[in-house]
Amino acid sequence: VPYCAIIRLSLQQPHAMTTSSVLQKACKFGSKPDASTFPELLTVVTWLRIIIGAIYGVSLGIRNENRGLVGATLGLNVIAFAPMLYFNGYLMAYVDSYKNLRFVGVVNGLAIMLLIWITFFTYAHSEEEMSMQKVLSDAMISSSEATESSTEGETAGTDEF
């Protein structure tokens, strides 16, 4: 029985953080966290960037934004730099104590932004998508018919290219 108690104690995390305690730390103004006092900050910033990316993607989709480079560049800037204002200005975190705090979660936020933007844009332009599908289908059919008609006139049994 003591052996089971030792195993149980070894499996328990010594400083297990609950969601509410992490959120309390994340919302405490001027707390000056570092990697030893608030290691969950990387996860908080990643989720913050994902949420910003989702909101910005919905915004681009609803506004029917069709200038891809402009929308993606502005989205990348918002996703990358708005959380920096949060952890530098609001939390006053010791950024150098973290391994990769400045850009953690940027790719995740950008990916969710593009996914949501493309989904909204495609849904809003289903007629254009159908006409493009028809044009591509017709082009493939005419290409295959042209290939079949050009191979019918060739002589069979030659090894020449």
SULQUI-V393016 format. One record per run of one state. SS is the DSSP state (A for helix, B for strand, O for the rest). FROM is the first residue (numbers start at 0). TO is the last residue. If there is no record, write none. Layout:
[[SS;FROM;TO] [SS;FROM;TO]]
This chain:
[[O;0;0] [A;1;10] [O;11;17] [A;18;25] [O;26;39] [A;40;61] [O;62;66] [A;67;89] [O;90;93] [A;94;96] [O;97;104] [A;105;123] [O;124;124] [A;125;151] [O;152;160]]
